[in-house]
Amino acid sequence: MKNITENKDQIIIVGAGIAGLSLAIQLTEKKIPCIVLEARKSFGGATSGVRISSKGVKILEKMGIDNIGEPTKKIVMYFANSKISFEDKTEPDASPAIIVTRLAVFEKLRERINELDIPVIYDYALENVIEKADSVVAVSSDGQQITGKYLVGSDGVGSKVRRLLNPESKSDKRYAGYLGLGFIFPSSEKIEMSSFNNTDGNIGLGSIGKIDCNDTYKNNFLWMHLHMTEEEAKVITDKEVYEKVTKKSENWIPYLQQIFRDCKTNPKTVLYHQPVYNGSIPNKWYSERLFLIGDAAHPYGPGGQGISLAMLDAEALCELFANGVTEEKKANFQTTRAAMAKSKGESSEERNKPENQIVTEEELLFNYQLMKDFHQKSNGKLEM
């Protein structure tokens, strides 16, 4: 067995998030050696809920991961007392989209990583990358060097690899203007993915399944954004979040008000909140030996199918490595993946900006009519 720190045939993956672990699993299944470097010392803590598209679920299944989260075959949009229901636009015989906790996805990915005996080095803070004619060297902040054939940055919105690859561009992460938050609470009620639009923000609701492998009951997920300064978002407490949401809920429909009351009184409710960051798509996704995938390549905020896009990035890059790397293939990888990310991410970012929120009944009615017209033109189908 080759020394894992000096293997010129291996792919070095920086970041053990969903994009990085997905790439590692797919590479290993194609007999391509790899190693994962992660800055964190461990995983765990609070978890949030995410939606994974049908295409993302297909990749999970290809990696041997299934039976997580809750399927959602439609999205129901509410505008005051009116609603519009879209069926999920999927490929024939494809599994539906799911709503699932990040923790549940990570558990399954790490389980596969362990089964495949993929090396993961934790507490590895990348400091620099040295590209050579036939290899690349990752250098940590404490001087540890790892050698490989290629290096992939899957290290998130604040990607170090992206900054090294694009030293002249302003591609650092920036605050998106709001706090992302969600309540995960026990419930046997099956709820398709739902979006409640009103004059005081958008509220999402859906069934999410088990929080983790030790959970003994199913849950639902209530999520929203609170617009505030970055300083406020960094220091806000759980108590203050509950107080702000309680105030906002005064304008909600009775059904949502009751759900939130249940969240507040149930001791098993999990509250998750954190400031949301995004960034600009960098000019370069690759060099001779470096590549970017996931949020490192397209640092959009939530709502743009980020996890699904990350897994699709990993699948595309795995195929590139498996079939032979050429300049033409590298350029095509960036062009096609960037176009897909832009189509999903930019509309989400615009929708989430404070200045684009619905604030009047007239705007609410206008948005309802827009979606009603789209529903007719699309035959009631929407890609989730």
NORSULJO-V571811 format. One record per residue. N is the residue number from 1. PSI is psi in degrees with one decimal (none if undefined). Layout:
{{N:PSI} {N:PSI}}
This chain:
{{1:132.9} {2:152.0} {3:122.1} {4:-15.9} {5:-11.5} {6:56.3} {7:103.4} {8:-4.5} {9:-12.3} {10:156.6} {11:124.6} {12:124.0} {13:116.8} {14:110.8} {15:117.4} {16:40.4} {17:-165.1} {18:-39.9} {19:-49.2} {20:-44.3} {21:-36.5} {22:-42.7} {23:-44.0} {24:-43.6} {25:-45.8} {26:-37.4} {27:-46.7} {28:-38.5} {29:-18.3} {30:13.1} {31:27.8} {32:117.4} {33:146.1} {34:164.7} {35:142.9} {36:131.7} {37:127.2} {38:130.6} {39:-31.9} {40:154.1} {41:-25.8} {42:171.9} {43:160.9} {44:-166.6} {45:-163.0} {46:153.8} {47:154.4} {48:173.6} {49:151.3} {50:157.2} {51:134.6} {52:125.8} {53:168.7} {54:-37.9} {55:-37.7} {56:-39.9} {57:-37.0} {58:-39.1} {59:-40.6} {60:-45.5} {61:-37.7} {62:-29.5} {63:3.1} {64:23.1} {65:119.7} {66:-176.9} {67:43.8} {68:154.4} {69:-163.2} {70:130.9} {71:145.7} {72:113.2} {73:-1.5} {74:165.7} {75:128.1} {76:122.2} {77:127.0} {78:135.2} {79:95.9} {80:-117.3} {81:5.5} {82:152.6} {83:153.1} {84:132.4} {85:126.3} {86:136.5} {87:146.6} {88:126.4} {89:101.8} {90:167.0} {91:154.6} {92:134.6} {93:9.1} {94:151.0} {95:149.9} {96:167.7} {97:161.8} {98:155.8} {99:129.7} {100:156.8} {101:147.9} {102:-38.7} {103:-41.4} {104:-39.2} {105:-46.1} {106:-42.5} {107:-46.0} {108:-39.8} {109:-44.7} {110:-31.5} {111:-43.5} {112:-37.9} {113:-43.9} {114:-40.4} {115:-37.1} {116:-1.0} {117:44.5} {118:125.5} {119:132.2} {120:124.9} {121:116.7} {122:165.7} {123:37.3} {124:100.6} {125:106.7} {126:131.0} {127:-38.8} {128:162.8} {129:133.5} {130:114.6} {131:129.8} {132:175.4} {133:-37.9} {134:9.1} {135:177.6} {136:145.9} {137:124.0} {138:134.3} {139:124.8} {140:171.4} {141:-22.6} {142:13.7} {143:0.3} {144:131.5} {145:136.5} {146:127.3} {147:141.6} {148:-177.9} {149:-45.2} {150:159.2} {151:132.6} {152:123.8} {153:109.8} {154:40.2} {155:31.8} {156:-172.9} {157:-38.6} {158:33.8} {159:124.2} {160:-39.1} {161:-39.4} {162:-40.5} {163:-38.3} {164:-35.3} {165:-25.9} {166:65.5} {167:-23.1} {168:-14.3} {169:156.0} {170:78.2} {171:19.2} {172:158.8} {173:152.4} {174:151.8} {175:133.5} {176:-10.7} {177:4.4} {178:161.0} {179:127.2} {180:134.0} {181:155.7} {182:152.5} {183:121.8} {184:121.8} {185:144.5} {186:135.0} {187:139.5} {188:-2.9} {189:124.9} {190:120.4} {191:120.9} {192:159.2} {193:124.7} {194:143.5} {195:117.5} {196:108.8} {197:130.6} {198:-176.3} {199:8.4} {200:34.7} {201:169.0} {202:138.6} {203:132.9} {204:149.6} {205:140.3} {206:162.2} {207:139.5} {208:-7.8} {209:-151.1} {210:143.5} {211:-44.5} {212:-175.9} {213:-19.9} {214:-6.3} {215:140.6} {216:3.4} {217:160.3} {218:158.8} {219:161.5} {220:164.2} {221:123.6} {222:123.5} {223:158.2} {224:179.0} {225:146.6} {226:117.3} {227:128.6} {228:173.5} {229:161.4} {230:-39.0} {231:-41.8} {232:-41.4} {233:-30.9} {234:-28.6} {235:-2.9} {236:140.4} {237:165.5} {238:-43.0} {239:-43.1} {240:-35.7} {241:-48.2} {242:-39.9} {243:-42.5} {244:-41.1} {245:-36.5} {246:-42.2} {247:-45.1} {248:-34.9} {249:-12.2} {250:-23.8} {251:4.7} {252:164.4} {253:155.4} {254:-37.2} {255:-47.1} {256:-36.5} {257:-40.4} {258:-40.5} {259:-42.9} {260:-36.9} {261:-40.2} {262:-38.9} {263:-44.0} {264:-31.3} {265:-13.1} {266:118.8} {267:-14.5} {268:-2.9} {269:134.5} {270:121.3} {271:129.0} {272:133.0} {273:144.1} {274:154.8} {275:144.0} {276:134.2} {277:151.9} {278:-165.0} {279:-176.3} {280:144.6} {281:126.5} {282:159.0} {283:-36.4} {284:126.9} {285:-6.5} {286:160.9} {287:-153.3} {288:-38.5} {289:-3.6} {290:148.3} {291:157.9} {292:143.9} {293:166.1} {294:-149.1} {295:-20.5} {296:-31.2} {297:-39.1} {298:83.7} {299:66.6} {300:161.4} {301:-176.1} {302:159.6} {303:-9.7} {304:22.7} {305:41.3} {306:-43.2} {307:-42.3} {308:-43.2} {309:-39.1} {310:-42.7} {311:-33.8} {312:-36.9} {313:-47.9} {314:-42.6} {315:-44.9} {316:-41.1} {317:-36.7} {318:-43.9} {319:-37.5} {320:-47.0} {321:-38.7} {322:-32.9} {323:0.5} {324:125.8} {325:125.0} {326:162.3} {327:-38.7} {328:-42.9} {329:-36.6} {330:-43.9} {331:-40.0} {332:-37.0} {333:-49.0} {334:-44.2} {335:-48.3} {336:-42.8} {337:-36.9} {338:-39.0} {339:-42.2} {340:-44.6} {341:-40.6} {342:-42.3} {343:-33.0} {344:-37.0} {345:-40.3} {346:-41.0} {347:-36.0} {348:-43.9} {349:-42.8} {350:-41.5} {351:-31.5} {352:-8.8} {353:143.2} {354:-39.4} {355:-10.2} {356:13.8} {357:149.0} {358:126.1} {359:-10.2} {360:159.0} {361:-33.7} {362:-41.7} {363:-37.5} {364:-44.7} {365:-39.7} {366:-44.9} {367:-37.0} {368:-43.8} {369:-38.3} {370:-47.9} {371:-32.7} {372:-43.2} {373:-41.4} {374:-38.1} {375:-41.2} {376:-42.6} {377:-30.4} {378:5.9} {379:31.3} {380:23.9} {381:142.1} {382:131.6} {383:121.8} {384:none}}
